[in-house]
Amino acid sequence: MVDYYKLLGVKRTATAAEIKSAYRRLARKRHPDVNGGSTQAARDFAMLALAYRTLSDPQERAYYDAQQTRIRNGVNTSSASVLHSDNPHARRMRRVVAAQRRLDKVVDSWIEEGRRETFALQQAVFPTVTLFLSTFFVIMLKPKFWEGFGWAGRGVLITLFLIGVWHLTSRLRLSLDRYTYRPKSIHTSLMEDEDKPDKPFTRFTAYAFLVIAFIASLVAGYIMGEHMHYVILDNMPFFFSHDVRPDLLFYPPIAVLIVDTMHSVASKID
């Protein structure tokens, strides 16, 4: 740590007037214009000006003297200088750091909450959209996987179907609990207004949407399949069929299981 008193050539008990007089005398001698304008001369003059500003301010000088005392007593001032100092600049720095830390916590919490909400919304949207799309394409194309599999393949297909149904049911139940509510059939008080629900949809609206969208996917897929069988189905009779069969119900839950699993893995990797 630079000794500002020694740099100005004054005693530690020097008055403000003595410090000012010493600075003016040295400034005339060490000004860069007087010393050829070299970089070193500019640095020396800047250090001289810093010493004067520090010692001419009572609070800065008291803080500097306290630092010098700690150094002479062998105290590590690297942490105490800012964390434990009563210097106004140190207090201001601590307030700024504390405010920045609180702001960072608020921003991090807001971002994390946004991520959780986005992920929860995706967990609600991906399974339902996949269910409707897979139902549409299965009814349109009517794949013949069941007929092409042996007993082992059919066992795997049934197992995946059961897991897919359980997975789809779990996802739909979580989504219903998060985004739907059951309206009260009887108003509890005539004097008080009924509290507005914090969820966007009623449970009946969600059920109606799922049923209507599923039926619409079935009807649209069947109609589209009837119009496209000359283009696709007739050219690949080993893979697709014209007949609506019970085994077609196996495929939409399996598609939901596969797509949602891939999405969950991709989200964790991200």
C-alpha positions in Angstrom: 0.0 0.0 0.0 1.4 3.4 -1.1 2.4 5.8 1.7 0.6 9.0 0.7 2.2 11.0 3.5 5.7 10.0 2.3 4.7 10.7 -1.3 3.6 14.2 -0.4 6.5 14.7 2.0 4.4 15.6 5.0 4.0 14.1 8.5 1.0 12.1 9.5 0.0 14.9 11.8 0.0 17.4 8.9 -2.9 19.8 8.7 -5.1 20.2 5.6 -3.3 23.4 4.8 0.1 21.7 4.9 -1.1 18.9 2.7 -2.5 21.4 0.2 0.7 23.4 0.2 2.9 20.3 -0.3 0.7 19.1 -3.2 0.9 22.4 -5.0 4.7 22.5 -4.6 5.1 19.0 -5.9 2.5 19.4 -8.7 4.5 22.2 -10.2 7.6 20.0 -10.3 6.1 16.8 -11.4 3.5 17.9 -13.9 3.8 15.9 -17.2 4.2 19.0 -19.2 7.3 19.9 -17.2 8.7 16.4 -17.4 8.5 15.9 -21.2 5.0 14.4 -21.1 6.3 10.9 -20.6 4.0 8.0 -19.5 5.9 7.6 -16.3 5.6 11.3 -15.5 1.8 11.0 -16.1 1.6 8.0 -13.7 3.6 9.8 -11.0 1.4 12.9 -11.3 -1.8 10.8 -11.1 -0.5 9.1 -8.0 0.3 12.4 -6.5 -3.2 13.7 -7.2 -4.7 10.6 -5.7 -2.7 11.1 -2.5 -3.9 14.7 -2.3 -7.6 13.8 -2.8 -7.4 11.0 -0.2 -5.7 13.1 2.5 -7.6 16.3 1.8 -10.9 14.6 2.5 -11.4 13.9 6.2 -13.4 10.7 5.8 -11.1 9.4 3.2 -8.1 10.2 5.3 -9.5 8.5 8.4 -10.2 5.4 6.4 -6.7 5.5 4.9 -5.1 6.0 8.3 -7.2 3.0 9.6 -5.9 0.9 6.8 -2.3 1.9 7.5 -2.8 1.0 11.2 -4.2 -2.4 10.2 -1.2 -3.0 8.0 1.3 -2.1 10.7 -0.5 -4.4 13.1 -0.3 -7.3 10.7 -4.1 -7.4 9.9 -5.1 -8.7 6.5 -7.0 -5.7 4.9 -8.0 -7.4 1.7 -11.3 -8.5 3.1 -11.7 -6.1 6.0 -11.3 -3.1 3.8 -14.7 -3.4 2.2 -16.6 -5.8 4.4 -16.0 -4.2 7.8 -15.0 -0.6 7.0 -17.0 2.4 8.1 -15.7 4.4 5.1 -18.7 5.9 3.1 -17.4 4.4 -0.1 -17.1 1.0 1.5 -20.6 1.3 2.9 -21.9 2.4 -0.5 -20.2 -0.6 -2.1 -21.7 -3.0 0.4 -25.1 -1.6 -0.3 -24.6 -1.9 -4.1 -23.4 -5.5 -3.7 -26.3 -6.4 -1.4 -28.8 -4.8 -3.8 -27.3 -6.6 -6.8 -27.4 -9.9 -4.9 -31.1 -9.4 -4.1 -31.8 -8.5 -7.7 -30.0 -11.5 -8.9 -32.0 -13.7 -6.6 -35.2 -12.2 -7.8 -34.3 -12.6 -11.5 -33.0 -16.1 -11.0 -36.2 -17.0 -9.2 -38.3 -15.4 -11.9 -36.4 -17.3 -14.7 -36.6 -20.6 -12.8 -40.4 -20.1 -12.3 -40.8 -19.3 -16.0 -38.9 -22.5 -16.9 -41.0 -24.6 -14.6 -44.2 -23.1 -16.0 -43.0 -23.6 -19.5 -42.1 -27.2 -18.9 -45.4 -27.9 -17.1 -47.3 -26.3 -20.1 -45.3 -28.5 -22.5 -46.1 -31.6 -20.5 -49.8 -30.7 -20.9 -49.6 -29.8 -24.6 -47.3 -32.4 -26.0 -49.3 -35.5 -24.9 -52.7 -34.2 -26.0 -51.4 -32.9 -29.4 -49.6 -36.2 -30.0 -52.7 -38.1 -29.1 -54.8 -36.2 -31.5 -52.3 -36.3 -34.4 -51.4 -40.0 -33.9 -55.1 -40.8 -33.8 -55.7 -38.9 -37.0 -52.8 -40.6 -38.9 -53.5 -44.1 -37.5 -57.2 -44.0 -38.6 -56.1 -42.5 -42.0 -53.4 -45.0 -42.8 -54.6 -48.0 -40.7 -51.1 -49.7 -40.3 -50.9 -53.5 -40.2 -48.3 -53.9 -37.5 -50.4 -56.3 -35.4 -50.9 -58.7 -38.4 -47.2 -58.6 -39.1 -46.0 -59.4 -35.6 -45.7 -62.8 -34.0 -46.7 -63.6 -30.4 -43.6 -62.0 -29.0 -44.1 -58.8 -31.1 -47.7 -58.6 -30.1 -46.7 -59.0 -26.4 -44.3 -56.1 -26.7 -47.0 -54.1 -28.5 -49.5 -54.8 -25.7 -47.0 -53.9 -23.0 -46.1 -50.6 -24.7 -49.8 -49.9 -25.0 -50.5 -50.4 -21.3 -47.5 -48.3 -20.4 -48.6 -45.7 -22.9 -52.1 -45.6 -21.4 -50.7 -45.2 -17.9 -48.4 -42.5 -19.0 -51.1 -40.6 -20.9 -53.5 -40.9 -18.0 -50.8 -39.6 -15.6 -50.0 -36.6 -17.8 -53.7 -35.7 -18.3 -54.4 -36.0 -14.6 -51.5 -33.6 -13.8 -52.6 -31.2 -16.5 -56.2 -31.2 -15.2 -55.1 -30.6 -11.7 -52.9 -27.7 -12.7 -55.1 -25.9 -15.3 -58.7 -26.7 -14.4 -61.0 -26.2 -11.4 -64.4 -27.5 -10.3 -66.9 -24.6 -10.0 -68.9 -24.5 -6.8 -72.5 -25.5 -7.4 -73.8 -23.3 -4.6 -72.7 -19.8 -3.7 -71.6 -19.9 0.0 -72.5 -16.3 0.8 -75.0 -13.8 -0.6 -73.0 -10.8 0.8 -69.6 -11.6 -0.5 -68.5 -11.9 -4.1 -67.4 -15.3 -5.2 -63.6 -15.6 -5.5 -62.3 -15.8 -9.0 -60.6 -19.0 -9.8 -56.8 -19.0 -10.3 -57.0 -21.6 -13.1 -58.1 -20.8 -16.6 -60.6 -23.7 -17.4 -63.3 -25.7 -15.7 -63.0 -29.4 -15.4 -66.0 -29.9 -17.6 -64.6 -27.7 -20.4 -61.4 -29.7 -20.4 -63.2 -33.0 -20.6 -65.4 -31.7 -23.4 -62.4 -30.5 -25.3 -60.6 -33.9 -25.0 -63.6 -35.9 -26.1 -64.6 -33.6 -29.0 -61.0 -33.3 -30.2 -60.5 -37.0 -30.1 -63.7 -37.7 -32.0 -62.8 -35.0 -34.5 -59.4 -36.7 -35.0 -61.1 -40.0 -35.6 -63.6 -38.6 -38.1 -61.0 -36.5 -40.0 -58.6 -39.3 -40.2 -61.2 -41.7 -41.5 -62.5 -39.2 -44.1 -58.9 -38.4 -45.2 -58.1 -42.1 -45.5 -61.1 -42.8 -47.7 -59.9 -40.1 -50.1 -56.3 -41.1 -50.1 -56.5 -44.9 -50.4 -55.9 -44.7 -54.1 -52.7 -42.7 -53.6 -51.0 -44.4 -50.6 -52.9 -47.4 -49.4 -53.2 -49.2 -52.7 -49.5 -48.8 -53.4 -48.4 -50.2 -50.1 -50.8 -53.0 -49.2 -48.3 -54.8 -47.0 -48.1 -51.8 -44.5 -51.6 -50.2 -44.7 -55.1 -51.4 -44.9 -58.6 -50.1 -45.7 -60.2 -51.8 -42.7 -60.8 -50.2 -39.3 -59.7 -52.8 -36.8 -59.6 -52.9 -32.9 -55.8 -53.1 -32.8 -55.6 -49.6 -34.2 -56.4 -48.3 -30.7 -53.0 -49.6 -29.5 -51.0 -47.1 -31.5 -52.0 -43.6 -30.3 -50.9 -44.2 -26.6 -47.7 -45.8 -27.8 -47.0 -42.7 -30.0 -47.7 -40.5 -27.0 -45.3 -42.5 -24.9 -42.5 -42.3 -27.5 -42.9 -38.6 -28.3 -43.3 -37.5 -24.7 -40.3 -39.6 -23.6 -38.1 -38.1 -26.3 -39.3 -34.6 -25.3 -38.5 -35.2 -21.6 -35.0 -36.5 -22.5 -34.3 -33.5 -24.8 -35.5 -31.1 -22.1 -33.2 -32.6 -19.5 -30.3 -32.5 -21.9 -31.0 -28.8 -22.7 
